[in-house]
Amino acid sequence: MFEVIPAIDVEDGALAHLTPTGPIQIGAFAGDPVAAAAAMVEAGATRLHVVDMDLAFDGEPRNLDVVSAIVSLRVPVQAGGGVRTAEEVDALLSVGVGRVVLGSAALADEALARELLGVHGPRLIVGIEVGDGGTIRSRGRDPVELPLMETLGWLSAARAPGFLVTAVARVGSSIGPDVGAVQRVVRAGRPVIAAGGIHTVDDLRALRAAGAVGAVVGRAALEGALDLAEARSALA
């Protein structure tokens, strides 16, 4: 079944979303990320995607207590935020996260990424932040740019369990997903979850048709533009 995964972005303990100039806090759910997560679970979410914006942009994991509180809602959680070291992976796993998103910047160090995949296997999903022109272009601190297909080649050889493909130019927008990028990554033969620009049930259908097994939806779900229960029913 195609999985619709609400995103909970957290900055300094508060609910946030990413803009072209960086993360900003938002007023939905009175700014409470745990309340937002609980509402998404109430609406039928079977998994949550949590991002520590402080870790992603400052290198400081300030929100582990919030991640832990969301984990306590007893729904599977995948979490990230520019994760690139063994210590950052371990910190998220230690608070009960079921799956850690390895940040695209970590892929600049192929040896380390291979080591982390070897140690943690299915407890990781590899973040593939795609820019224009078939490149991986990470956000956050110390961004990197890598060739997409070459990188997917060694990740597949390293038995990466799956990919989270984020269209970076579309995050926070309602212009639709980058279906072409998803199709390219699907060819690597691993499960693919898509993110960025997703706003409607038709967007979700297009991603499913492209071969994705799920999608992360952020602002559209939090602000009510995309009804989670309706989306899950339409894609059942």
C-alpha positions as CSV (number, residue, x, y, z in Angstrom):
1,M,0.0,0.0,0.0
2,F,1.2,3.5,-0.9
3,E,2.2,5.3,2.4
4,V,1.4,8.9,3.0
5,I,3.8,10.2,5.7
6,P,3.2,13.6,7.4
7,A,6.4,15.6,8.1
8,I,7.0,17.4,11.4
9,D,9.8,19.9,11.1
10,V,11.2,21.2,14.4
11,E,13.3,24.3,15.1
12,D,14.3,25.1,18.7
13,G,11.5,22.9,20.0
14,A,8.8,24.5,17.8
15,L,6.9,23.5,14.7
16,A,8.5,25.0,11.6
17,H,8.8,24.7,7.9
18,L,11.6,25.3,5.4
19,T,11.7,28.4,3.2
20,P,14.2,29.4,0.5
21,T,16.0,31.4,3.2
22,G,15.9,28.8,5.9
23,P,13.5,27.4,8.4
24,I,10.9,29.5,10.1
25,Q,8.5,28.7,13.0
26,I,4.8,28.5,12.2
27,G,1.7,29.0,14.2
28,A,-0.3,25.8,13.3
29,F,-1.1,23.7,16.3
30,A,0.1,26.6,18.4
31,G,3.6,25.8,17.3
32,D,3.6,22.5,19.2
33,P,5.3,19.8,17.1
34,V,4.0,17.0,19.4
35,A,0.4,18.3,19.1
36,A,0.8,18.4,15.4
37,A,2.2,14.8,15.4
38,A,-0.7,13.6,17.6
39,A,-3.2,15.2,15.2
40,M,-1.6,13.4,12.2
41,V,-1.8,10.1,14.0
42,E,-5.4,10.8,14.9
43,A,-6.0,11.4,11.2
44,G,-4.7,8.0,10.4
45,A,-0.9,8.4,9.8
46,T,0.9,5.1,10.1
47,R,4.3,6.7,10.1
48,L,5.8,10.2,10.8
49,H,8.7,12.0,9.3
50,V,10.5,14.2,11.8
51,V,13.3,16.7,10.9
52,D,15.6,18.4,13.4
53,M,16.1,21.7,11.6
54,D,18.8,22.8,14.1
55,L,20.9,19.8,13.4
56,A,20.4,20.3,9.6
57,F,21.4,23.9,9.5
58,D,23.6,24.5,12.6
59,G,24.9,21.0,13.4
60,E,23.4,21.1,16.8
61,P,20.9,18.4,17.8
62,R,18.6,20.6,20.0
63,N,15.4,18.6,19.5
64,L,16.0,15.1,20.7
65,D,13.5,15.6,23.5
66,V,10.8,16.5,21.0
67,V,11.7,13.5,18.8
68,S,11.5,11.3,21.9
69,A,8.0,12.7,22.7
70,I,6.8,12.1,19.2
71,V,8.1,8.5,19.3
72,S,6.1,8.0,22.5
73,L,2.9,8.4,20.4
74,R,3.6,4.8,19.4
75,V,3.7,5.2,15.7
76,P,6.8,4.4,13.6
77,V,9.0,7.4,13.2
78,Q,11.7,8.1,10.6
79,A,13.9,11.1,11.5
80,G,16.7,13.1,10.1
81,G,18.1,16.6,9.7
82,G,21.3,16.5,7.6
83,V,22.5,13.4,9.5
84,R,26.1,12.6,8.5
85,T,27.9,11.0,11.3
86,A,27.7,7.8,13.3
87,E,27.1,9.8,16.5
88,E,24.1,11.6,14.9
89,V,22.6,8.2,13.8
90,D,23.1,6.7,17.2
91,A,21.6,9.7,19.0
92,L,18.3,9.4,17.0
93,L,18.2,5.6,17.4
94,S,18.8,6.0,21.1
95,V,15.5,7.9,21.5
96,G,13.5,5.2,19.7
97,V,13.5,6.3,16.1
98,G,12.8,3.3,13.9
99,R,14.5,4.6,10.8
100,V,17.1,7.4,10.4
101,V,17.4,9.4,7.2
102,L,21.0,9.6,6.2
103,G,21.5,13.1,4.8
104,S,22.7,13.7,1.3
105,A,25.8,15.5,2.5
106,A,27.0,12.2,4.1
107,L,27.3,10.7,0.7
108,A,30.3,12.9,0.0
109,D,32.2,10.5,2.2
110,E,31.6,7.2,0.5
111,A,33.6,5.1,2.9
112,L,31.7,6.4,5.9
113,A,28.3,6.0,4.2
114,R,29.1,2.4,3.3
115,E,30.2,1.7,6.9
116,L,26.9,3.2,8.3
117,L,24.9,1.2,5.8
118,G,26.8,-2.0,6.8
119,V,26.2,-1.4,10.5
120,H,22.6,-0.2,10.5
121,G,21.1,-1.7,7.3
122,P,17.3,-1.4,7.3
123,R,17.4,1.2,10.2
124,L,18.6,3.7,7.6
125,I,17.0,5.3,4.6
126,V,19.3,7.4,2.3
127,G,18.2,11.0,1.6
128,I,18.6,12.0,-2.0
129,E,18.1,15.7,-2.4
130,V,17.8,16.4,-6.1
131,G,18.5,19.7,-7.9
132,D,18.2,20.5,-11.5
133,G,20.3,18.7,-14.1
134,G,20.5,15.3,-12.5
135,T,22.5,16.2,-9.5
136,I,22.3,15.5,-5.8
137,R,22.4,18.9,-4.1
138,S,22.3,18.8,-0.3
139,R,20.7,21.6,1.9
140,G,21.8,22.7,5.3
141,R,25.3,23.2,6.6
142,D,28.3,22.6,4.3
143,P,26.2,21.7,1.2
144,V,27.6,19.2,-1.4
145,E,26.9,18.5,-5.0
146,L,27.2,14.9,-6.4
147,P,26.3,13.1,-9.6
148,L,23.0,11.4,-9.2
149,M,23.4,8.2,-11.2
150,E,27.0,7.5,-10.2
151,T,26.1,7.9,-6.5
152,L,23.0,5.7,-6.9
153,G,25.3,3.1,-8.4
154,W,27.6,2.7,-5.4
155,L,24.7,3.0,-3.0
156,S,22.9,0.1,-4.6
157,A,26.1,-1.9,-4.5
158,A,26.3,-1.0,-0.8
159,R,22.7,-2.4,-0.4
160,A,21.1,0.8,0.6
161,P,17.6,-0.3,1.9
162,G,15.7,2.6,0.3
163,F,15.8,6.3,-0.8
164,L,14.0,9.4,0.3
165,V,14.0,11.6,-2.8
166,T,13.4,15.3,-2.1
167,A,13.0,17.9,-4.9
168,V,14.7,20.7,-3.0
169,A,13.4,23.5,-5.2
170,R,9.8,22.4,-4.6
171,V,9.8,22.0,-0.8
172,G,7.1,24.1,0.8
173,S,5.5,24.9,-2.5
174,S,2.4,23.6,-4.2
175,I,3.8,23.2,-7.7
176,G,3.8,19.4,-7.7
177,P,6.4,16.8,-7.2
178,D,9.4,16.1,-9.5
179,V,8.1,12.9,-11.0
180,G,11.0,12.6,-13.4
181,A,13.6,12.5,-10.6
182,V,11.6,9.8,-8.8
183,Q,11.5,7.7,-11.9
184,R,15.3,8.0,-12.3
185,V,15.9,6.9,-8.7
186,V,13.3,4.1,-8.9
187,R,15.5,2.5,-11.6
188,A,18.1,1.8,-8.9
189,G,15.8,-1.0,-7.7
190,R,15.2,0.1,-4.2
191,P,12.0,1.4,-2.5
192,V,11.6,5.1,-3.0
193,I,9.7,7.7,-1.0
194,A,9.2,11.1,-2.5
195,A,9.0,14.6,-1.0
196,G,8.8,18.2,-2.2
197,G,5.9,20.1,-3.8
198,I,3.2,17.5,-2.9
199,H,-0.1,19.2,-2.5
200,T,-3.0,17.1,-3.8
201,V,-4.2,13.5,-4.1
202,D,-3.4,13.7,-7.8
203,D,0.2,14.5,-6.9
204,L,0.3,11.3,-4.8
205,R,-1.3,9.3,-7.6
206,A,1.4,10.5,-10.0
207,L,4.2,9.5,-7.6
208,R,2.6,6.0,-7.1
209,A,2.4,5.6,-10.9
210,A,6.1,6.6,-11.1
211,G,7.0,3.7,-8.8
212,A,7.3,5.4,-5.4
213,V,6.1,3.4,-2.4
214,G,5.2,6.5,-0.4
215,A,5.4,10.2,-0.1
216,V,6.3,12.7,2.7
217,V,3.8,15.5,2.9
218,G,4.6,18.6,5.0
219,R,2.9,21.9,4.9
220,A,-0.2,20.8,2.9
221,A,-1.1,18.2,5.6
222,L,-0.3,20.5,8.5
223,E,-2.3,23.4,7.1
224,G,-5.3,21.3,5.9
225,A,-4.9,21.7,2.2
226,L,-4.4,17.9,1.9
227,D,-6.8,15.8,4.0
228,L,-4.8,12.8,5.2
229,A,-7.7,10.5,5.7
230,E,-9.1,11.3,2.3
231,A,-5.7,10.8,0.7
232,R,-5.2,7.4,2.3
233,S,-8.7,6.3,1.3
234,A,-8.2,7.4,-2.3
235,L,-4.9,5.5,-2.6
236,A,-6.0,2.3,-0.9
